[in-house]
């Protein structure tokens, strides 16, 4: 399977769900937030718990089999956090780094930064949001291909 196809699907799925302010589906666990997207044999699932402090997982299935997964956990650590700004940054997810958002994205007083080590097959990273130069949000993530 070409990762280009999976990455293209993953980006469309992210833009149709959380980053694109898509509707949540019926929750799978008490008080979880669940979002899904599918195209043909591909299925994407994003599920997370919490709000200001949160943990979750994104996963892609191919023909009913798990193919790729990413776990993430983050928290708001300062004032003036904007969920809309986070979604705006995540909506700009690049194909060469299809995990969270771009390396850097700014709008107004907000700056998003994302650092990743590894490749699509196996990676870990961290993202932050700063408001007027002060870090107010952080999130760590890791994942890769499932065999």
Secondary structure, 3 states (H helix, E strand, C coil): CCHHHHHHHHHHHHHHCCCCCCCCCCCCCCCEEEEEEEECCEEEEEEEEECCEEEEEEEEEECCEEEEEEEEEEEECCCCCCHHHHHHHHHCCECCECCCCCCEEEECCEEEEEEEEEECCEEEEEEEEEECCEEEEEEEEEEEECC
